[in-house]
């Protein structure tokens, strides 16, 4: 055993390091040295990230769940416009995760990216608090004779603050789940099992933050005003940053690996060039790979060759002697396989967009809640946004039960170590969205035809079912996209998953506008200014049909999907492990 003592440290602070305790996935500690499993990572480090997520999600959803109400009541927007503005904002926030992931994987690393973008996030919440607190930044209250719209300056200030929050979210969200998973060594079977549990508890943390936001924060907003409520969001953002920084000595870090998007483009161009010059397929020619322990991509482990997407193999075909520094003409097998891993998940990505499209309609659930009787007693009325607690509490119940009992029970039938595979969990959640909107349509029809305002308890089934679907779909997607990623694309893969939320939100905005205009506009259509004169239940049937068709498509795509552990692998020794055929891979010295 080797004892290392760094300069300036006391004798009692010596770090004991052994080759048996060093990580095998290349992660480093805060000093830049190979991380030791005794002193870094694991649940000690991950707990800071999980608590950070509770505080950050509390701040975000305290804004997201209440913004439709704020726009309608304080900014005097029509209901369809308010709903569209919120889904556009949410969509932008989650699509911007691609930017945050790019910066994290290519240049900054996940920890630094989270810290920097948290500052943008905090600045946005402070400005939003000012927008809700200062009378000059809002239109005057409506009277019987007059109800003024917000001025251009007031709208500009409000949406500048919201989109600053969106920018911060875009930098934080693709990194935080991957950074938490980085605390568990993939090469250690024991820690790898803990990583799968981490994803479940990470989702639990999200839901805990949401519960706080739609109960405590919504109550404060009702009693003390919007300024106090959004002020709590600002405090939560700052608290999340402090919690993250508090664990800095315990974290394991994956070094940035350069721009994955540049490497993807190099593979495409090299493959097209080599095809045009020789026409030789990857199955018939020598493929290039370095004769070193690590790959040519800085800090990234080598990837074995697979038999999928063989056209891309042409990027590694040695058509003529060429300097390896020119990767636009010649790529390594590892670089090609990295791009294949990205391409492999795109069909799943495309067919899972319908779930966040459906989930984004929770804003319309909130407008339904506004039109119900929410009085529990003479002195207490449930805030409309707090009715969503039916959905979120479901996640707090389902995740622990599944982790403690469900996985072992279903393992008997599926044979999968985690009960359901990640794609099976996604499929289960997507299926549940279909009856969710059947129930939502029937409840809305009953509410609209009732002689008096129905109680908000009627909304419990649709909220509960949506929460159940979210619990399975979100965790399944998070686990799937992370596990299918390579060393250099962890954040990008998480961002790809989160971008489905953004695209789904934009699809919701588009569908609301299309249905509104196609059915007669705000005055005579299905989605009017007054919900009681709208036909929201008709619109819910359209959403239900979209979910049903997409679920069938997803089943087909998922059945044909082959993950990186299922594809046929050609080993670098030249032996095809599945068929026994020979495969030659050129070494660096061949150049």
C-alpha angles and dihedrals in degrees: 000000000000123000116207124193119189122211115275096017121122122240093253090057095060114140115226111216130183132172087241092060099044117102120254099210097071097253117154134207127238090280092057094250125128104281122253115221091216096059103026142044128002123098092322091066096033091055090066090052093048093050089045088055092052091055096042095047090047088056095046099046094043083066100036098050094045102039096088089054091046093051093048099043103031105025093034096230123159115256097249091048093047092049091048093048091052095048090046089052093047091047092053092048093056097040088053086064086085088065093048092047092050093052093045097049096038107038123348108039123231100278095052092044091054092048095049097045091045086067091056088047092052092048090053094051091049091052090047090053089053091049090054095043105044117075091209090064095055134053116256117267116278119259131193091266103033138034111172123202120232115272123244091255093052092049092046092054093047096047092043088059092046094050091046085058088048090054091051091048090050091058098042106041101060091048107042099065092042091046089053092049089049087068089073121069111235090204092059110076092207094052091042089060090050089053091062089052089049091063090054093049091043089059088046088055091052091053093046089055090049092050090054091048097050096041112031099025094042089051091052090049090052094048105032104024140256094289092061092045095051088042088062088054090053091050090047091053092052091045091052090054092049091050091050093050092047092070098045096119092054100050128107115217132204111216118240111264101202127257111331091191090059090050091049091052091048091055092051095048094044091049092051092045094050092046091052093047100046112359089219115147125226090249092061104041142059115271123214126237133154119255093229136103094248127044127254088259106089113259095354126125119235120264123217120239118262132197096234124107093007092182088073090056087075088076087070096042114118101225093162139348106289134162110262090221087076099076092170086075104030130025131180123250089250092056091049092048091050089058091045089055089054094047091046093066098045096090090052090047092052095049095048096057090089092068097061086041087060095040092052088068088077083096088066089047086058092053088052089053089053088060096051134083104264099170113128096173141352092277104031131068119179111239111245093237091052092065086078087074086089088067099042099044087056088064091050089054101040098050098054092042092050092045094049103035114357099065094053092044097051091041088074091062104032101034089220114135091229096044095246127030116241092257092049090054091050091049093050092052093047091051092054091057089069097064088036092069093039087060092042091054094048093047092049091049090052092046093050094049097043116112092228136019111293121225118265089241087083088072094057097093096053093045092046094050093047090052091050091051091048093051092058100034098046096048091043092052093044092051094042098051093044095048093047092051125097126229091271099045106046095114093039090051091051089048090051089056093046091047087067086066090053095047090044091054091050090049088053091052090049094048092049091051094045094049092044093053096037093054100046109289130261094318103048108009134095093269108049135164089261113055092204090063094041128093099226091154090065089054091049090058089057090052090049091053092050091051092049095051092045092050090057091050091048092054091056094046094045092049091057096042117113117196125214090266093052104048121098109267128209109205122222089243088073097253120121101220095207103043105017094234119142123253125185122212118190118232128221091262091064088078 
